[in-house]
């Protein structure tokens, strides 16, 4: 099983600031990496797939980069609606898809 | 944001079975692969299995080999997850999610169904 490790566990950010979230895979997943946003009581939302492709309707302030084992999600100019938990997921090792433990982005 | 509609919370005793449903909107049902995942408190998401609504083919994680059943009703645009012989460690939020391709990211999700198992 590929282990996905996210850091930091919690990121405190002020509105308008930039947030940088990291995700590391225990072995290469190529670019088969997705990022999700999850708010309490809501359905998770796909933000990024193929490591860097924004999903339909996702604002341009969300961007993803990386390949192999190191990945980054960047949120430029954080908005109030962006406070949530963010998860990375590898789908390279199908069907043994695995998720990271999440990064909670909260209000500084 | 389009999403899948899941059934409500369940409270179960150990050894019993649970059943969660997942209804897809509009014409998305047969154009997606539908997956079941769960997230226990403080744990990452865990993939449990999937169904191809078009033809009913299924697959599931080895961990749930003898306990999980995934079915669908095409006329109702609904998929079902059944898990038997419940244990306390099955307490989790259960999600259905859809992917456009067989091995792709999950681009549509349900809101989750909380299942609590106690002895």
Interface residues (C-beta under 8 A of the other chain):
Chain A: X4 X32 X34 X36 X41 X42 X43 X44 X45 X46 X49 X50 X55 X56 X57 X87 X89 X91 X94 X95 X96 X97 X98 X99 X100 X101 X102
Chain B: X1 X3 X4 X44 X45 X46 X47 X50 X59 X61 X95 X97 X102 X103 X104 X105 X106 X107 X108 X109 X110 X111 X112
